[in-house]
Amino acid sequence: MARTAPADDFALSRVTPDARKPWFGIAVQRFGQVSALSQFLLGATLGYSMTFGEAALALLLGSVILEIIMCIVGIIGQKEGLNTALLARWTGFGEVGAALVGLAIGISLIGWFGIQSAISAQSLDALMPGVLPIWVWSLLFGLAVTAIVAYGFVGMQWLANITVPLFLILVGWSVISELSKHSLGDLLTSPAPGPTMSVWAGTGIVAGGLIVGAIITADMTRFNRSKADVVKQTVVGVTLGEFVIGLAGVLLAHAAATGDIVAIVTSSIGFVGLIIVITGTLKINDWNLYSSTLGLVNFISTAFAKNLNRVTTTIVLGIVGSVLAAAGILSQFTGFLTILGVAFPPIAGIIVAEYFFVRRWRGDLEATRAAGRLPEFAPRVVPATLVVWLASSLFGYFFTWGIPALWSLFLSIILYTIAGKLGWVRGVGRARTIQDAPEAADGTAAGSTPGSEAVASN
């Protein structure tokens, strides 16, 4: 699952020095993002199609790609004190382009919503076999989460506090229970139990599994005290999360000879594990739907000056995600991650190329940084950026040799830099920024209410 942003991530302000936080606490949050059901599923997918050594190498290479992106984007966010949605406006995307980034993130989260609704549907079918078809369970689970998000989820907070540690216990219990039935040496050296996958393809889906979270790294790192803190929290949080949960999924896939996460949990710890999976997915999916709704509402408001009703939009997107689950999106999990792995790295590449090489709007950020304010104007649309984003994504998708995520990332940096040097990176129109006071230590802006959303006018 991609990391989802709390409401204050949409505040139109810069983080003040007194709001900076110790790196270790943020590293724990980063670990929490990676140590989720989606990472367990990713590990099982790799383990079903790879040897243990190949899967470990894919996790290593994918993690390095993610950590490089996170560190570079995170350092920019730390220096400027800006969340990703705001940073993108002055790092190549402009107001509309930044809204498109938010929309792309929202679309990916609806995909995750469908995938995790389908996992819970399979768990419900295992708990109550034959009561309803799996596709009906998918719809019912998805619509239940939709209702919770549409009418408020105050009651969901206790689930977060309970299900996250329960999930980690579930992983540990599964590993100990299942591995006690097998020789560890055999599992480490056994061939892939399913159709084989190359290390390069595995690396791509590892990168795709957390690439959205990598792109929005600035949402967290804007609270860091130094560049070194950004690097430390990223390396510690991501490495632990990828390898602890990912390799556990690999071993269990080899032990159970399947990539089916429900079958793995059932074979190792039975129905208690299924209940934990269902409640854990419930907690994950409410944020998937909530953040997807914010992304769509913000895009429509920015691009078309139309204000959508949040509740209505939540219901529509929840229905879409539920239908995707019922239609079998879980069977397309690998393809889904492959698309994410080539569509999102160019976003980071463009941000990096603009901030360090082209620097078309870098001066605007620097001129207002000391005052803790945002630049008064942002470009409305940057056509060259949209062309580079599309071209790099398509190249990464169709050029399958090597690691597609790296191709799309490097190509976006090269193309944007060339376009900038040729004078093709230009904003069309200007948007005046309506901004809040700088964010204080509690993460809110002085004189504003928590949850204020990005608003800009021409």
N, C-alpha and C positions, 0 to 999 in steps of 0.2 A: 504494500500500500504506500502510496505517496504520502509524504508528510502534509498534514492539513494545518492551516493557519488559524489561530484564534482571531477574534474580531479586531483586536487592537492592531493586527498586522495591516489593517486598511486605513489606519490613521494617517492623515496627510501631515507628517511631521518628521523631524530628524531626532535621533536619540541623543540625549544630553549625556555628558560625562558621568553624572551621578547615577545614571541608569545602567552603567556597565556592571556585568555580573561575573563571578568566578567561572573559569572554563570548565571545571569538573562537573558542575551542575548541568551545564548545557550538553556536555558529553554524555551524561546519563540520559538526557532527553533524546539525543541522537541514537544512543543504543536502544532506547525504547521504540524508536521508529523502525529500526531494522529487526528487532527481536519480535516480530509479529507473525501472524498466521501466513501472510503472503510469502515471507522469507522461508518458512518451513515448507510451503508448497514449492517454492523455487528450488530448494535443496532436493526435495523428493523428485522433481522433474529432472534435475541434473543426474541424480543417482540412478534413475531408471534407464537413462540412455548413455551413461558414461561409467568408466571405472572410477574407483575412489580417487586415484591419482589425477586422472583427467578432470574430474569435478573440482578437486582442490585447486588445480591450476587455473581452471576457468573462474573460480571464486576469487583467486588471487589477482588475476589480470583484470577482472571486472571491478574488483574493489579499488585497484590502483587507478583505473580510469575515473571512477566515481570520486575518489579522494582528491585527485588532481583538480577536477572540475569544482568540487566543493571548496577546496582551499583557495583557488584563484577567485572564484565568485564571492566566496566568503570574506576574503581579505578586502575586496572592493566594498562590500557591504559594511564591514567593520570600519573602514576608513571614512566612509561617507555617512554612516549612521542611518542608512535607508533600507527599508524592506524591498523585496524584489519588485513589487508592482510599481513602486515609485522609481527605483533605480533604473528600471528598463526605459523609462521615459527619456532619460538623458544619457543612455548608453546605446543609442542606435535605433530604438524602436518608436519613439514618439508616443503620444498619448493613445492613438488608436492601436499601434503595434503592441503597446504594453497591455491593452485590453484584449488583444488577440492572444497574447501569451496566456492571460488569465483564462480565456475561453478554452484554449488548448488543454490547459491543466484541468479545467472543469470537465471536458470531454473524457480525458483519461480517467478521472475519478469516477465517472459514471460507468466506465468499463470495469474498474475495480469493484464498484458497487455490485455490478452484475455477477462478476466472478465469485465474490465472497457470499453473495446471496445463494448462488448455486452450490457452494460448499456446504452452507448451512442446510440447504434443501436435501442434499445427500445424507447429511447427518440425521435430519429428521426422519428421512425414509428408513435409515438403519435403526433408529429408535422405535419407529412404528411401521414396520414393513407392511406394504400392501394397503395401508389405509388410504393413501392418496398417491397419484402419480408424482414423480419427482418434479415435473414441470409445474404442477399445481402448488407444491410446497415452495418452489422458487418464487412464484407470484405472491403467495401468502406472506412469506418471510419479507420479501422486498416491500410489499405494501404496508406491512406492520411497521417497518423501519421508517417508511415514508410518513406514516401517520404520526409517529413519535417526533420526527424532525419538524413536521408542519405545525404541530401544536405545542412545541417546546419540549426540551429534554432535560429539565432540571433533575428529574428522577434518574437520569442516566449517569450522573456523576459517580454515584456509588458503584455502578458497574465497572467503570474505568479503574477504580481503586482496587476492585476485587479481581477482575478478569486478567489484568496484566500479570500480576504475580502468579495467578493460577495457570496462565499459559506457560510461563517459564517452568513451573512445577510439572505441567503436562509434558513438556519436552524432555525434562530430566527423567521423569517416570517412564516415558515411552522408551527412551534410549536404554535405561537400565533393564527394564522388563524384557524388551525384545532382544537386546544383545546378549542377555544371559542365556538365551536359547541357541546362540550361534558362537562360532569361533571368530574372534575379532580379526585374527590373521586371515581367515578365509574371506571375510567381508572386505578387507583392505586390498585383497589381490584378485577377487572374483571379477569376471567380465560383467559388462552391463546387462541387466536382466531384460531390457527391452530393446527397441530399435536404437541403433547407435547415433550419436550426435558428435560433431567435431568440437574440439576445444574452442575454436574461433566462434562457432555458433553459440556455444555455452557462455562464452565471455560476453557476447552480445546480449543474451537474455539476462545475465547477471547485471549488466549495466542498465538494461531497460527496467529491471525490477525496482531500482531506486533513483532513476534519472530525474524524475519529477522533483523528488526531494532534494536532489543535488542542485537543480536549477533555482529552487527557492531557498537556498542556503542562507542568503542574506537576511531572511526573516529572523533567523536565530543569531547570526554572527554580528548583526548590528549592535548587539548587547555585549559583545566581547571587549576586553580591555586592550588587547594587542593582537598583532598578526600571529605571534607565537601561540596565543591562546586558540586562535582559529585552527591552526595546524594540529595542536595537541588534541583538542576535542574531536576533530574530524578523524584523525588516525585511530584514537582510542575507541571512540563510539562505533565507527563503521567497521573497523577490523574485528572487534569483538562480536558485533551483531552478525556480520556476514559469516564468520567462521563458526561461532558457537551454534547458531541456529541452522545455518546452511549445511554445515557438515553433519549435524545431527540428522537432518532430512535425508542427506545422501546415504548415510549408514542404514537408516531405517528402510529406505527404498530398496537397498540391496538385501536387507534381512527379510523383508516381506515380499520381495520380487514384484513390486508394483510402484507406480507413481501416484496412485490414488490415495490422497491424504486421509480420506475417511476410512479406507480399508486398512491403512497403516495404524491409525489410532485404535480402531476396533480390534485389530489383531494383537495389539500390545497391551492396552489398558482398558478396553471395553467401553461400556456405555457412559461411564463417568467422564471419560475423555471427550466423548461426543457432546455431552452437555457443556463442557468447558469450551469446546470449539464453537458451539452455537452462541453462547453468551459473549464470548470474545469477539466473534464476527459481528454480533449486534452492536457492540461498542464501537468497533472500527467503522462500520457502515454508516452510522449516523453522521460521523464527521465527513466521510466521503460525500454523502449527499448534501450536507450543509455547505461544504466548501465549493462543491460543483455549482450549487445554486448561486452563491455569491459571485462566482466567476461569470456566470451567464448574465446575472442582473447587472453587474458592473460593465460588461461588454456592451450590452444593449444600451445602457445609459450613456456610455462614452461615445459609442459609434453612431447611435441614432437618436440620442437625446430623448429616449423613451424610458419611463420608469416602470419596470415590471413589478407586480405584486410578489413578494417573497414567498408567501404561502402557496399561491397558485403555481409559481415556478417550481417550487419544491415538489408539489404533487405531480406535475407533468414529468419532471426529470426522474422522480421515483418510479413512475409507471414505466418510463423508457428503460430504466435500469432493471426493473423487475421482468419486463418482457425479454430483455437480453439474456437474463439468467434462465428464463424458461426456454428460450430458443437454443441454449447450449453454448453460451460464450465460454464456459469453463473449458470446453474441448479445444478452444482457440487460444489457450493461455500462452503458449509459446509464441504464436504469431502476434499476439497482442503486445508482448514484451519486445519482440523484434521491432515492431513499428515505433514503440516508445523509444527504443534504443537508437533510432536514427532521426526521429522528429525533434527530440528535445536537445541533444548536444549542440546543434547549431545556435540555439538561443544563447547558451553559454559562450560559444565561439564569437558571436556578434558582440556580446557585452565586453568580452576581453579585448577584441580587436578595436572597438571604439574607445574603450577606456585607456588602453596602453599605446595604441599605434596611430589611430586616426585622430582621436581627441577633438572631434568636431564640437562636442558640447561639454568637454571636460572643464573648460574654463568657467562655465556657468556654475558647475558644482563647487569648484574651488573658491569662487568669489563669494559664495553664500555660506560656506562651511563654518567659518569662525563664528558667524552670528547664529548658527543653529537653525537657519531658515532654508527653505527650498527656493530654487530659482523662480523668478516671477513668471517666466514663460517656458513652455516646453514645445517642441515641434509637434504639430498635429499628426502628420503622416510622413513616414520616410519610405518612399517606394523602393529604393535600392535594397533596404533591409529585408523587405518582404520577398523580393526576388532571390536574394542570397539564401534566406531561410528555406524557401521552397526548393531551390536548385540543390542545396546541400543535402536536404532530407531525401530527395529522390535519388541522388547519387548514392548515398549510403544504403538505401533500400535495394537498389538494383545491382550495385557493384558488390557482390557477395564475397569476394576473396578477402581474406584477412579479417579484421575486426570492423564491421560496418560503423559502429559508434565512433570509432576514431576517425574514419574517413569523413563522416559528416561533420565532425567537430573541426578537424584541420582544414577541410575545404571551406567551411564558413569563415574561418579566420582569414584565410588567404583571399577569398573572393571579396570579403568586406574591406579588407585592407587595400586591395587593388582598386576597388570602387572608390574608396576614400581618397587615395592618392590621385585618382583621375578626376576628382571633383564631382563624382556622381552621388555622393552621400549628402543629400540636401533635404531639409524639411519642407513640406508643403503645408502652409498654414501655421498658425501659432495658437496655442491654448494657454489661457491665463490660469495660473495655479491658485486655487483657493486652499489655503493651508491653515492647519491648526498650530497652536503653540508647540514648541519642542517637547518631546516625550520626557516625562519625569521617571523617577525610579520605579513607580508602580506600573509602567508600561503604557500609561495613558497620557494624553496631551492636556496641558494646563488649559482650563476653560472649556474642555470638551468632555463628552461622555464616552465611556468605553464602548467600542464597537462602531465608532464613527467611520463611515465608508468614504472611499475616494470619490471626490467630486471635482470636476474641472469644467470650466466654461471657456468658450472662445472669446 
